[in-house]
Amino acid sequence: MMKQLLSPALLLLIFFLLCATTSGQSSAPATAPSGPTTVSGQSSPPAPATSGPSGPPDIISVLQKASKFTTFIGLLKSSQVDVLINTQLKKSNQGFTVFAPTDSAFSDLKTGTLNSFTDQQKAALTKFHVIPSFLTISQFQTVSNPIHTQAGENTVEFPLNVIGNGTHVNMTTGLVNTTVDSTVYSDGQLAVYEIPQVLLSQGILSPQAPAPAPLAPKPKKAAPLNALAPTRSTTVSVDSSDATCLPHYAPTVVSIGVAVLAAMSLSL
């Protein structure tokens, strides 16, 4: 009789224990999924986030990252050459090569040189450091000299000769001889090279004055109304000539008169 009563009670006890265990497992917080594991069982670091395609470079941002081109950045902005470069980089695949003098290079100039420049000279100075094409270090070995810069195609006023020899690049303008110290930036469209001296040329130091405007022809003066009238000097000269003639004939007339009177007195 006791075995028959215990069997249902034992079954109920086992049932309650199973329910309690199941509910406890279901109430436990779910653990966050771990990253992918390697063969050794350790989690691998998460993959870096991928960014979209970047736009064309900005010349000012490139120079600011280097933290030693403050003066050159100011010239690029004041002459708006930075706008020219950035606009062309966005519109076309033309490319640019920029030789950026350091702040120390500008400090090595004669005191007051940069402040004495006019806005026209500062713009020419800035453009003289920009080549309107992308050039790598190796391409300087075969480039055609003198190179045309953004300052213009007048290679007499703005001569720039660049000669490459492996990784060494020499530059000369006739007034300045320098080298390329390092590559600041290069992406196939924009190349920026650090140089230890400011590039100067005759066209910067002695800019050509603008040609003067042609002078208007002077109006011809009208002849005065009395220009054709005889002058007083002419009248006087005529009168004076007549006056001089009278004394010339007077003695002859008197002599003839005296002779006639003498003849008449003798005949009487």
ABEGO torsion letter per residue (X at the ends): XAAAAAAAAAAAAAAAAAAAAAAAAAABBBBBBBBBBBAAGBBBBBBBBBBBBBBBBBAAAAAAAAGAAAAAAAAAAAAGAAAAAAAAAAABAAEBBBBBBBAAAAAABBBGAAAABBAAAAAAAAAAABBABBBBAAAAAABBOBBBBAAEABAAABBBBBBBBEABBBBBAGABBBBBABBABBAGABBBBBBABBBBBAAAABBBBBBBBBBBBBBBBBBBAAAABBBAAAAAAAAAAAAAAAAAAAAAAAAAAAAAAAAAAAAX
